[in-house]
């Protein structure tokens, strides 16, 4: 279905009060991730997969040049998309399906993982945050985190990375492990239940598996 100009797939839970998992995707990855999560946990949840995104616009917190020549620059449209998500997409899903979710989780891979963490600084709607191989190398993001407070205190934060992701000559991408580990330590030091997990491989190794593992963990996290 189309909601707020985005492609939205919803798999409802057996209970209207079950938690709602929001996953922002590049193209159609929602179904295999959902199936994998169901294999990993028996926790009941409503699953919302959102595609049709302008990736470098909707997932980037502010404008920034491209990583490589000839690629599109980052347009910094995350705040606009977040408003669409919280003011239009989620309310429509809740109303149309008669839901009263116990809590909502925001999750994503790569740039969507960056967006998941960023969203915690812009809204308190998401009680759990999952960033799998998140683009936490993004220019200025660590400064932003150090200069701003989250809108609420998440019940849990899950961060993951491939053990080869930082092994690159690119001066931005090589910072991803250092930044992710710093964030994990920062959030843990603030008393937020935080899990940081290293996975074998580079950024493109089993993204669906990494995403499902993070969501399954967060669904079972103590709060």
C-alpha positions as CSV (number, residue, x, y, z in Angstrom):
1,X,0.0,0.0,0.0
2,X,1.0,3.6,-0.4
3,X,1.0,5.9,2.7
4,X,2.7,9.3,2.7
5,X,4.2,8.7,-0.7
6,X,6.0,5.5,0.5
7,X,5.5,1.8,-0.1
8,X,4.3,0.2,3.1
9,X,3.9,-3.4,4.0
10,X,2.2,-4.4,7.2
11,X,2.1,-7.8,8.9
12,X,-0.1,-7.6,12.0
13,X,0.4,-9.5,15.1
14,X,-2.0,-11.8,17.0
15,X,-2.5,-9.1,19.6
16,X,-3.4,-5.4,19.0
17,X,-1.1,-4.5,21.9
18,X,2.0,-6.3,20.4
19,X,5.0,-4.1,19.8
20,X,5.4,-2.5,16.4
21,X,8.7,-2.9,14.5
22,X,9.4,-0.3,11.9
23,X,12.0,-1.2,9.2
24,X,13.2,1.2,6.6
25,X,14.4,-0.6,3.5
26,X,16.0,0.0,0.1
27,X,13.8,-2.3,-1.9
28,X,11.6,-5.2,-0.8
29,X,13.8,-6.7,1.9
30,X,11.0,-6.7,4.4
31,X,9.5,-10.1,3.8
32,X,12.7,-12.2,4.2
33,X,13.8,-10.2,7.2
34,X,10.4,-10.8,8.8
35,X,10.6,-14.5,8.2
36,X,14.0,-14.7,9.7
37,X,13.0,-12.8,12.8
38,X,10.1,-15.2,13.3
39,X,12.6,-18.0,13.1
40,X,14.8,-16.4,15.8
41,X,12.1,-15.4,18.3
42,X,8.6,-16.3,19.4
43,X,7.8,-12.8,20.6
44,X,4.6,-11.5,18.9
45,X,5.0,-8.3,17.0
46,X,3.5,-6.2,14.2
47,X,6.0,-5.7,11.4
48,X,6.0,-2.6,9.2
49,X,8.4,-2.5,6.2
50,X,8.8,0.8,4.4
51,X,10.3,1.2,0.9
52,X,10.1,3.6,-2.0
53,X,12.5,5.9,-0.1
54,X,14.8,8.4,-1.6
55,X,17.7,6.8,0.2
56,X,20.3,9.6,0.2
57,X,17.7,12.2,1.0
58,X,15.3,10.5,3.4
59,X,17.9,8.7,5.5
60,X,20.5,11.6,5.8
61,X,20.2,14.0,8.7
62,X,21.8,16.9,6.8
63,X,23.3,17.7,3.4
64,X,26.8,16.3,2.7
65,X,28.9,15.6,-0.4
66,X,28.8,12.0,-1.8
67,X,31.3,9.4,-0.6
68,X,32.6,8.7,-4.1
69,X,32.7,10.9,-7.3
70,X,29.6,10.5,-9.6
71,X,27.4,9.3,-6.7
72,X,24.5,11.4,-5.5
73,X,25.1,13.8,-2.6
74,X,23.2,13.4,0.6
75,X,20.3,15.8,0.7
76,X,19.6,15.9,4.4
77,X,15.9,15.1,4.3
78,X,15.7,12.9,7.4
79,X,13.7,15.4,9.5
80,X,11.1,15.7,6.7
81,X,10.8,11.9,6.3
82,X,10.6,11.4,10.1
83,X,7.6,13.8,10.2
84,X,5.9,11.7,7.5
85,X,6.7,8.5,9.4
86,X,5.4,9.7,12.8
87,X,2.6,12.0,11.7
88,X,1.2,10.1,8.7
89,X,2.5,6.5,8.2
90,X,2.3,5.2,11.7
91,X,-1.0,6.8,12.7
92,X,-2.6,5.4,9.5
93,X,-1.4,1.9,10.2
94,X,-2.5,2.1,13.9
95,X,-5.9,3.4,13.0
96,X,-6.6,1.1,10.0
97,X,-5.6,-2.0,12.0
98,X,-7.0,-1.0,15.4
99,X,-3.6,-1.3,17.1
100,X,-2.4,-0.1,20.5
101,X,1.3,-1.2,20.4
102,X,3.0,-1.6,23.7
103,X,6.0,0.1,22.2
104,X,7.5,0.9,18.8
105,X,11.0,0.0,17.5
106,X,12.8,1.8,14.8
107,X,15.3,-0.3,12.8
108,X,17.4,-0.1,9.7
109,X,20.6,-1.2,7.9
110,X,23.3,1.1,6.5
111,X,22.0,4.6,6.1
112,X,18.7,3.5,7.6
113,X,20.7,2.4,10.6
114,X,22.0,5.9,10.9
115,X,18.5,7.2,10.6
116,X,17.3,4.9,13.4
117,X,19.9,6.4,15.8
118,X,19.3,9.9,14.6
119,X,15.5,9.6,15.1
120,X,16.1,9.1,18.8
121,X,17.3,12.6,19.0
122,X,14.3,14.0,17.2
123,X,11.4,12.0,18.7
124,X,10.5,9.9,21.7
125,X,8.1,7.6,19.9
126,X,10.6,4.8,19.5
127,X,11.5,2.9,22.7
128,X,14.0,0.6,21.0
129,X,16.6,1.4,18.4
130,X,18.3,-1.1,16.1
131,X,21.1,0.0,13.8
132,X,22.7,-2.9,11.9
133,X,25.9,-1.9,10.1
134,X,24.7,1.7,10.5
135,X,26.4,4.5,8.5
136,X,27.7,6.0,11.7
137,X,30.7,7.4,9.8
138,X,28.4,10.1,8.4
139,X,30.2,13.5,8.5
140,X,29.4,15.5,11.6
141,X,27.3,12.8,13.3
142,X,29.6,12.2,16.3
143,X,29.7,16.0,16.9
144,X,25.9,16.0,16.7
145,X,25.6,13.2,19.3
146,X,28.0,15.0,21.6
147,X,26.1,18.3,21.4
148,X,22.5,17.0,21.6
149,X,20.4,14.9,24.0
150,X,18.0,12.2,23.0
151,X,14.3,13.1,23.2
152,X,13.6,10.2,25.5
153,X,15.5,7.3,27.1
154,X,15.3,4.2,24.9
155,X,14.7,0.9,26.6
156,X,17.5,-0.6,24.5
157,X,19.9,0.2,21.7
158,X,21.4,-2.4,19.4
159,X,24.4,-1.6,17.2
160,X,26.2,-4.0,15.0
161,X,29.0,-3.9,12.4
162,X,31.0,-6.3,10.1
163,X,34.5,-6.9,11.2
164,X,35.9,-5.8,7.8
165,X,33.8,-2.7,7.3
166,X,36.5,-0.3,8.6
167,X,39.2,-1.9,6.5
168,X,39.0,0.7,3.7
169,X,41.2,3.5,2.4
170,X,38.2,5.8,2.3
171,X,38.7,8.5,5.0
172,X,35.1,8.6,6.0
173,X,34.2,4.9,5.9
174,X,37.3,3.8,7.9
175,X,35.9,5.6,10.9
176,X,32.8,3.5,11.2
177,X,34.0,1.0,13.8
178,X,35.6,3.6,16.0
179,X,32.4,5.7,15.9
180,X,30.1,2.7,16.5
181,X,32.2,1.6,19.5
182,X,32.2,5.1,20.9
183,X,28.4,5.3,20.6
184,X,28.0,2.0,22.3
185,X,30.2,3.1,25.2
186,X,28.5,6.4,25.4
187,X,24.9,5.0,25.6
188,X,26.0,2.2,28.0
189,X,27.6,4.8,30.2
190,X,24.4,6.7,30.3
191,X,22.6,3.7,31.7
192,X,20.8,2.7,28.5
193,X,20.9,-1.1,27.9
194,X,23.1,-1.3,24.9
195,X,24.5,-4.2,22.9
196,X,27.3,-3.9,20.3
197,X,27.9,-6.9,18.1
198,X,30.6,-7.6,15.6
199,X,29.7,-9.9,12.6
200,X,32.1,-11.5,10.2
201,X,32.4,-9.9,6.8
202,X,32.1,-6.5,5.1
203,X,29.2,-4.2,4.8
204,X,27.4,-6.4,2.2
205,X,27.7,-9.7,4.0
206,X,24.3,-11.1,5.0
207,X,22.5,-7.8,5.6
208,X,19.2,-9.5,6.1
209,X,20.6,-11.9,8.7
210,X,22.2,-9.0,10.6
211,X,19.1,-7.0,10.5
212,X,16.9,-9.8,11.7
213,X,19.3,-10.7,14.5
214,X,19.3,-7.2,15.8
215,X,15.5,-6.9,15.8
216,X,15.1,-10.3,17.4
217,X,17.5,-9.3,20.2
218,X,15.7,-6.0,20.8
219,X,12.3,-7.7,21.0
220,X,13.6,-9.8,23.8
221,X,15.6,-7.1,25.6
222,X,14.8,-6.4,29.2
223,X,13.2,-3.1,29.9
